[in-house]
């Protein structure tokens, strides 16, 4: 039996993230099914799961960096990684608020993980989340978070007592949400975001005590119930009839929703009944200062509703519902540098029900790319893209989300990074359980993905198309230039900090003093084995003159070899090279 923590150290934070992810994974579909506020789009459980998955991945990265050491990471490193991971991976209104809750907790837990610090952390988290929301509404996750913090203030000052008190307080507040928010009462459900927070706090209880909290009886379908007024519980099976359980002797009025079914009456996507909600959800990460963000809040608040801006220290996560998505993005551009921009269209001819969807396409391609320049190129070719920012590889949930967005019966997945092999395989397996036929082509570099996408033909048989794309990728040798961060041993000898490294097929083959000379040497080595086409992908700070010089070098030294050049935008490597 694992030793229970005396306080929330780095190992406990890692365990908490893992258990929270498991809990949200189990309850995701049920939380999605009761999602009626602020938009009845059935994705709150999924958004919370993806947010915590990003937080857990960031914590795992911290532990991976300490694998060779004798000690675990510092608690401060773990909680800050958790908060940062949640911030950059936050999805939807609920995920954005959860990211701010974790950030608020991290600010206190970085100084200590005992009961007193946890109490203060819960209070700071609830306050920070409420401040992040432009127009807080009671009966939501904000109410549940505040109740958890208030409940934790009482009782004995030991860690198990505090986590149990916070969980019990959140559970009781969750049961009252239908009384506080009319749309929940009409639908006969509790707040979806609040239920997700209860799951996260339940994972914290299990981390500290070694036992998962018991939430009460289960329905005849075996689904975990959700407490509603007076201690009764509402089961959330996917279809079927719930049984009567709990001391209150039954369920609130209204049927239990099926997963994916519209719930309640009237518009469910806005704070005030009878008012149509905005058509778009706009989300992006933003690099900007506090003063610029303050002005951004004012401008976005005038454009729409459900405004949540979380973060700090120069990095922010922006979420808003608007009718003019372009204006919301332009406001971000004026404030700083927005990226990872996601725009979801709510509106249909019948209102704001995202469940009315077009027939799935027969086939689609999902591509991971290292920069926004290649994202545009692949999008023009008809692919669904996922951008892997420097130091921020996508999690499996992000790839699954991209497969869903592709909305096709068959999907070819191009990870374009050897390090993403297992992540992509997990995403493919998850998508298959949802009825999508997925083929994973193990591309190890973006230039291999470009080659595979170039031969993609959706009109031929799936297996034939996958074979052709795999063959094209396999026939493409790849290289990249990188800047050495420190002195180290390589396959090509000892490099010094600042040297330009030429990596061919993943191994350092050339050590040079500048980018142009190193690129020429790399090209000559690759073309010595033959080739018909050279692909150059330039980083955003690389001048066009380098591409011109390399094209001339290939033309003069290697007859009958063509060269194509693309702009990769903000990517890790200044230059990517492919030879087919």
C-alpha positions in Angstrom: 0.0 0.0 0.0 1.5 3.4 -1.0 2.4 5.7 1.8 -0.1 8.5 2.3 1.3 12.1 2.1 1.7 14.2 5.2 1.4 17.2 3.0 0.9 18.0 -0.7 4.4 17.5 -2.0 5.4 17.0 -5.6 4.6 13.3 -5.6 1.1 14.0 -4.1 0.5 16.6 -6.8 1.4 14.1 -9.5 -1.0 11.6 -7.9 -3.7 14.1 -7.7 -3.5 15.0 -11.3 -3.5 11.4 -12.3 -6.5 10.5 -10.2 -8.4 13.7 -11.3 -7.8 12.7 -14.9 -9.1 9.2 -14.3 -12.2 10.5 -12.5 -13.1 13.0 -15.3 -12.5 10.2 -17.8 -15.1 8.0 -16.0 -17.6 10.9 -15.7 -16.9 12.8 -18.9 -19.9 11.5 -20.8 -22.3 12.1 -17.9 -21.0 15.6 -17.3 -21.3 16.3 -21.0 -25.0 15.1 -20.9 -26.0 17.6 -18.2 -24.2 20.6 -19.8 -26.9 23.2 -20.3 -25.2 26.4 -19.1 -23.9 28.8 -20.4 -24.2 27.0 -23.7 -26.1 23.7 -24.1 -23.3 22.2 -26.2 -22.6 19.0 -24.3 -18.9 19.3 -23.9 -18.2 20.4 -20.3 -16.9 17.0 -19.3 -14.7 16.7 -22.3 -13.3 20.2 -21.8 -12.5 19.6 -18.2 -10.8 16.3 -19.1 -8.6 17.9 -21.7 -7.7 20.7 -19.4 -6.6 18.3 -16.6 -4.9 16.1 -19.2 -2.7 19.1 -20.1 -2.0 19.8 -16.5 -1.0 16.2 -15.8 1.2 16.1 -18.8 3.1 19.2 -17.6 3.6 17.6 -14.2 4.9 14.4 -15.8 7.4 16.5 -17.8 8.8 17.9 -14.6 9.2 14.4 -13.2 10.8 13.3 -16.5 13.4 16.0 -16.2 14.4 14.6 -12.7 14.6 10.9 -13.8 18.4 10.9 -13.4 18.3 12.6 -10.0 18.0 11.0 -6.6 15.2 13.3 -5.4 11.7 14.2 -6.6 11.0 17.7 -8.0 10.3 20.5 -5.6 6.7 21.0 -4.7 6.8 24.5 -6.2 7.9 23.1 -9.6 5.1 20.6 -9.6 2.3 22.9 -8.7 3.5 25.6 -11.1 3.7 23.0 -13.9 0.2 21.9 -13.1 -1.1 25.4 -13.2 0.8 26.2 -16.4 -0.3 23.0 -18.1 -3.9 23.7 -17.3 -3.6 27.3 -18.5 -2.2 26.4 -22.0 -4.5 23.4 -22.4 -7.7 24.9 -21.0 -10.8 24.2 -23.1 -14.2 25.9 -23.0 -15.7 28.1 -20.2 -15.4 25.4 -17.6 -11.8 24.4 -18.4 -10.7 28.0 -18.4 -12.2 28.5 -14.9 -10.6 25.3 -13.6 -7.3 26.5 -14.9 -7.6 29.7 -12.9 -8.6 27.7 -9.8 -5.5 25.6 -10.1 -3.4 28.7 -10.7 -4.8 30.2 -7.6 -4.0 27.1 -5.6 -0.5 26.9 -7.0 0.3 30.4 -5.8 -0.1 29.2 -2.2 0.9 25.6 -2.4 4.3 26.6 -3.9 5.1 27.8 -0.4 3.9 24.7 1.5 1.4 21.9 1.2 0.1 21.4 4.8 -3.4 21.9 5.9 -3.1 25.6 6.6 -1.6 26.3 3.2 -4.3 24.2 1.5 -7.1 26.2 3.2 -5.5 29.4 2.0 -5.0 27.9 -1.5 -8.7 27.0 -1.8 -9.8 30.5 -0.7 -7.4 32.2 -3.1 -8.5 29.8 -5.9 -12.1 30.6 -5.5 -11.5 34.4 -5.3 -9.2 34.3 -8.4 -11.7 32.4 -10.4 -14.5 34.8 -9.5 -12.4 37.8 -10.5 -11.5 36.2 -13.8 -15.2 36.0 -14.9 -16.6 39.2 -16.2 -20.1 38.6 -14.8 -20.1 35.9 -12.2 -23.4 33.9 -11.9 -24.4 31.9 -8.8 -25.3 28.3 -9.2 -22.2 27.6 -11.3 -18.7 26.2 -10.6 -17.8 29.5 -9.0 -20.4 28.9 -6.3 -19.2 25.3 -5.8 -15.5 26.5 -5.5 -16.5 29.2 -2.9 -18.4 26.7 -0.8 -15.4 24.3 -0.9 -13.1 27.0 0.4 -15.6 28.1 3.1 -16.1 24.6 4.3 -12.4 23.9 4.5 -12.0 26.8 7.0 -13.7 24.9 9.8 -12.8 21.8 11.7 -9.4 20.3 12.8 -6.3 21.7 11.1 -5.0 18.4 9.6 -4.8 17.6 5.9 -7.4 14.8 5.7 -10.0 16.8 7.6 -9.4 19.8 5.3 -9.8 17.9 2.0 -12.9 16.0 3.3 -14.4 19.3 4.4 -13.7 21.0 1.1 -15.2 18.0 -0.8 -18.3 17.8 1.4 -18.9 21.6 1.1 -18.6 21.4 -2.7 -20.9 18.4 -2.9 -23.6 20.2 -0.8 -23.2 23.4 -2.9 -23.5 21.3 -6.1 -26.8 19.9 -4.9 -28.2 23.5 -4.5 -27.2 24.7 -7.9 -30.6 23.9 -9.5 -32.2 26.2 -7.0 -29.9 29.1 -7.8 -29.9 28.9 -11.6 -33.3 28.6 -13.3 -32.0 26.8 -16.4 -30.6 24.0 -14.3 -33.9 23.7 -12.3 -35.9 23.5 -15.5 -33.6 20.8 -16.9 -33.5 18.9 -13.6 -29.7 18.8 -13.5 -26.9 20.2 -11.4 -24.2 22.5 -12.8 -21.9 20.5 -15.1 -18.8 22.5 -14.3 -19.5 22.2 -10.6 -19.9 18.5 -10.9 -16.5 18.4 -12.6 -14.9 20.3 -9.8 -16.4 17.8 -7.3 -14.7 15.1 -9.3 -11.4 16.9 -9.1 -11.8 17.5 -5.3 -12.7 13.8 -4.9 -9.4 12.9 -6.5 -7.7 15.1 -3.9 -9.4 13.3 -1.1 -8.2 10.0 -2.6 -4.7 11.3 -2.9 -4.5 12.4 0.8 -6.5 9.5 2.4 -6.0 6.6 0.0 -9.8 6.2 -0.3 -12.1 7.6 -2.9 -15.0 9.5 -1.3 -18.4 7.8 -1.4 -21.0 10.0 -3.1 -24.0 7.9 -2.2 -26.2 5.2 -3.9 -25.9 4.3 -7.5 -28.7 4.0 -10.1 -29.9 0.7 -11.5 -27.7 1.4 -14.5 -24.6 1.5 -12.3 -23.9 5.2 -13.0 -22.6 7.4 -10.3 -25.4 9.7 -9.1 -25.4 13.5 -8.7 -26.9 15.0 -5.5 -29.9 17.2 -5.9 -32.1 19.1 -3.4 -32.1 17.8 0.1 -29.8 14.9 -0.3 -31.6 13.1 -3.1 -29.6 12.1 -6.1 -30.2 12.2 -9.8 -28.6 9.4 -11.8 -27.3 10.2 -15.2 -27.5 7.0 -17.3 -27.2 7.4 -21.0 -30.9 6.7 -21.7 -33.2 4.5 -19.7 -35.2 5.3 -16.6 -33.5 6.3 -13.3 -34.5 4.5 -10.1 -35.7 6.5 -7.1 -33.0 6.8 -4.5 -31.9 9.1 -1.6 -33.6 10.5 1.5 -35.7 13.0 -0.5 -37.6 10.2 -2.1 -37.1 10.9 -5.8 -35.8 13.0 -8.6 -36.5 16.6 -9.4 -39.1 17.3 -12.1 -37.9 16.8 -15.6 -36.4 13.8 -17.4 -32.8 12.8 -17.2 -31.2 13.8 -20.5 -29.6 11.3 -22.9 -26.1 12.1 -23.9 -26.2 14.5 -26.8 -29.9 15.4 -26.4 -31.1 19.0 -26.0 -32.3 19.7 -22.5 -35.0 21.9 -21.0 -37.0 24.6 -22.6 -36.1 27.9 -24.2 -32.6 29.3 -24.8 -30.1 27.7 -22.5 -27.0 29.6 -23.6 -27.2 32.9 -21.9 -27.6 34.2 -18.3 -31.0 35.8 -19.1 -33.9 33.7 -20.3 -35.3 34.8 -23.6 -32.1 36.4 -24.9 -30.4 34.7 -27.9 -26.8 33.9 -27.2 -23.8 34.8 -29.4 -22.9 32.7 -32.4 -19.2 31.9 -31.7 -16.9 30.7 -28.9 -13.5 32.3 -29.3 -10.5 31.0 -27.3 -6.8 31.9 -27.5 -3.6 32.1 -25.6 -2.3 35.6 -25.3 1.2 37.0 -24.6 0.5 40.5 -23.2 1.1 42.8 -20.2 -1.4 43.4 -17.4 -2.4 46.9 -18.7 -3.1 45.6 -22.2 -5.2 42.8 -20.8 -7.2 45.2 -18.7 -8.2 47.1 -21.8 -8.8 43.8 -23.6 -11.3 42.7 -20.9 -13.3 46.0 -21.4 -13.4 45.6 -25.2 -14.4 41.9 -25.2 -17.0 42.5 -22.5 -18.7 45.0 -24.9 -18.5 42.4 -27.7 -20.2 39.4 -26.1 -20.7 37.4 -22.9 -19.2 34.4 -21.0 -16.0 36.3 -20.8 -13.3 34.7 -18.8 -9.6 35.8 -18.9 -7.2 33.9 -16.7 -3.4 33.8 -16.2 -0.8 36.3 -15.4 3.0 36.9 -15.7 2.6 37.8 -19.4 0.6 34.7 -20.5 -3.2 34.6 -20.5 -6.0 32.4 -21.6 -8.9 34.2 -23.2 -12.4 32.8 -23.5 -15.5 34.7 -24.8 -18.8 34.1 -26.7 -19.4 36.7 -29.4 -21.2 37.3 -32.7 -18.1 38.9 -34.3 -15.3 36.3 -34.0 -13.0 38.4 -36.1 -13.3 41.4 -33.8 -12.5 39.3 -30.7 -9.3 38.0 -32.4 -8.4 41.5 -33.5 -8.8 42.8 -30.0 -6.2 40.1 -28.9 -3.8 41.2 -31.7 -4.0 44.8 -30.4 -3.4 43.6 -26.9 -0.4 41.4 -27.6 0.3 38.1 -29.5 -2.6 35.7 -29.6 -2.0 32.1 -30.7 -3.7 28.7 -30.4 -6.8 30.5 -31.7 -9.9 28.3 -31.6 -13.2 29.5 -33.0 -16.4 27.3 -32.6 -19.6 28.2 -34.4 -22.6 27.7 -32.2 -25.4 29.0 -34.4 -27.6 26.9 -36.7 -30.7 27.9 -38.5 -32.7 26.5 -35.6 -30.9 28.3 -32.8 -27.8 27.5 -30.9 -27.7 23.7 -30.8 -24.4 22.2 -31.7 -25.9 18.8 -31.8 -27.4 19.4 -35.3 -24.3 18.5 -37.4 -23.7 17.8 -41.0 -23.2 14.2 -42.2 -19.6 13.1 -41.5 -17.2 13.2 -44.4 -15.8 9.9 -45.6 -12.2 10.7 -45.0 -10.0 13.3 -43.4 -6.4 13.9 -42.5 -5.2 15.2 -39.1 -1.7 16.7 -39.1 0.5 17.9 -36.2 2.6 20.9 -37.4 5.4 22.8 -35.7 4.3 26.3 -36.7 1.3 28.4 -37.9 2.8 28.8 -41.4 2.6 25.0 -42.1 -0.8 25.0 -40.4 -2.1 27.3 -43.1 -0.5 25.2 -45.8 -2.0 22.0 -44.5 -5.4 23.6 -44.0 -5.4 24.7 -47.6 -4.8 21.1 -48.5 -7.9 20.1 -46.6 -6.3 18.8 -43.4 -7.3 19.4 -39.8 -4.2 20.8 -38.0 -2.8 20.7 -34.5 0.0 23.2 -33.8 2.8 21.9 -31.6 4.4 25.0 -30.1 8.0 25.0 -29.0 8.2 23.1 -25.7 4.4 22.4 -25.8 3.7 19.1 -27.5 0.0 18.3 -27.9 -1.5 15.8 -25.5 -3.5 12.8 -26.7 -6.8 14.6 -25.8 -5.9 17.4 -28.1 -5.3 14.9 -30.9 -8.6 13.2 -30.2 -10.3 16.6 -30.3 -8.8 17.3 -33.7 -10.0 13.9 -34.9 -13.5 14.8 -33.8 -13.3 18.2 -35.4 -12.4 16.5 -38.7 -15.8 14.9 -38.5 -15.1 12.0 -40.8 -15.7 8.2 -40.8 -12.0 7.6 -41.7 -9.0 9.6 -40.5 -5.3 9.5 -41.3 -3.3 10.8 -38.4 0.2 12.3 -39.1 2.0 13.1 -35.8 5.2 14.4 -37.6 7.3 13.8 -34.5 8.9 10.6 -33.2 8.3 11.7 -29.6 4.5 11.8 -30.3 4.3 8.2 -31.4 2.7 6.9 -28.1 0.6 10.0 -27.7 -0.8 9.6 -31.3 -1.3 5.9 -30.8 -3.4 6.6 -27.6 -5.4 9.2 -29.5 -6.1 6.8 -32.4 -7.2 4.1 -30.0 -9.6 6.5 -28.2 -11.1 7.6 -31.5 -11.6 4.0 -32.6 -13.7 3.4 -29.5 -15.9 6.3 -30.8 -16.5 4.6 -34.1 -13.9 6.4 -36.2 -11.6 4.3 -38.4 -8.1 5.7 -37.8 -4.8 4.9 -39.5 -1.6 6.2 -37.8 1.1 7.0 -40.3 4.3 7.2 -38.2 5.7 10.4 -39.7 8.7 11.6 -37.7 9.1 15.1 -39.1 6.9 17.8 -40.6 8.5 17.4 -44.1 7.4 13.8 -44.0 3.9 14.9 -43.2 4.0 17.3 -46.2 5.1 14.5 -48.5 2.3 12.2 -47.2 -0.3 14.9 -47.6 0.8 15.6 -51.1 -0.1 12.1 -52.3 -3.4 11.9 -50.3 -6.4 11.0 -52.5 -9.7 10.8 -50.6 -11.5 9.1 -53.5 -9.4 5.9 -53.5 -9.7 3.1 -51.0 -8.7 3.8 -47.4 -6.0 1.1 -47.2 -4.6 2.1 -50.6 -4.5 5.8 -49.6 -2.7 5.0 -46.3 -0.1 2.8 -48.0 0.6 5.6 -50.6 1.0 8.2 -47.8 3.2 5.9 -45.7 5.4 5.2 -48.7 5.8 8.9 -49.5 6.7 9.7 -45.9 9.1 6.8 -45.7 10.9 8.0 -48.9 11.5 11.4 -47.4 14.7 11.9 -45.4 14.5 14.8 -43.0 16.8 17.2 -41.3 16.7 20.3 -39.1 19.0 22.9 -37.8 19.2 23.7 -34.1 21.2 25.9 -31.8 23.3 24.1 -29.1 22.3 25.2 -25.7 25.3 23.9 -23.9 28.5 22.0 -24.4 27.8 18.3 -25.1 28.9 15.1 -26.9 27.2 14.4 -30.2 27.5 11.8 -33.0 29.5 14.5 -34.8 31.8 15.3 -31.9 31.8 17.9 -29.1 29.6 21.0 -29.6 29.8 24.2 -27.7 26.9 26.5 -26.6 25.8 28.5 -29.6 27.0 26.1 -32.3 24.6 25.4 -35.1 23.7 21.7 -35.2 22.6 19.9 -38.4 20.5 16.9 -37.4 19.8 14.3 -40.2 17.1 11.7 -39.4 17.3 12.7 -35.8 21.0 12.4 -35.2 23.6 15.3 -35.1 25.6 14.9 -38.3 27.1 18.4 -38.7 28.4 21.0 -36.2 28.8 24.5 -37.8 29.3 28.1 -36.9 26.4 29.6 -38.8 23.1 28.6 -40.4 23.9 29.1 -44.1 27.1 27.0 -44.1 25.7 24.3 -41.9 22.6 24.1 -44.1 24.7 23.7 -47.3 26.7 20.9 -45.7 23.6 19.1 -44.5 22.0 19.4 -48.0 25.2 18.0 -49.7 25.3 15.0 -47.3 21.6 14.2 -47.8 21.7 14.6 -51.6 24.9 12.4 -51.9 22.5 9.5 -51.6 20.3 10.9 -54.4 17.0 12.8 -54.4 14.6 14.6 -56.7 13.0 17.2 -54.5 14.2 19.3 -51.7 11.8 20.9 -49.3 12.8 23.9 -47.1 10.7 25.1 -44.2 11.9 28.5 -42.9 11.4 29.7 -39.3 9.8 33.1 -38.8 13.2 34.9 -38.2 15.0 33.4 -41.1 15.4 35.8 -44.1 14.2 34.9 -47.6 17.8 35.4 -48.8 18.8 32.1 -47.1 16.2 30.2 -49.1 17.4 31.9 -52.3 21.0 31.0 -51.6 20.2 27.3 -50.7 18.0 27.0 -53.9 21.0 28.3 -55.9 23.3 25.9 -54.1 21.1 22.9 -55.0 20.6 24.0 -58.6 24.4 24.4 -59.1 25.6 21.3 -57.4 22.8 18.8 -58.0 21.3 18.5 -61.4 17.6 17.7 -61.9 16.8 18.4 -58.2 13.9 20.8 -57.6 13.4 22.9 -54.5 10.2 24.1 -52.8 10.2 26.6 -50.0 7.6 27.2 -47.3 7.3 29.6 -44.4 6.8 27.7 -41.1 6.1 30.7 -38.9 6.9 30.4 -35.2 8.6 27.0 -34.9 11.4 25.5 -32.8 14.0 25.0 -35.6 15.2 27.8 -37.8 15.2 25.5 -40.8 13.6 22.1 -41.7 14.8 20.2 -44.7 13.3 17.3 -46.5 14.8 15.3 -49.4 12.6 13.0 -51.5 
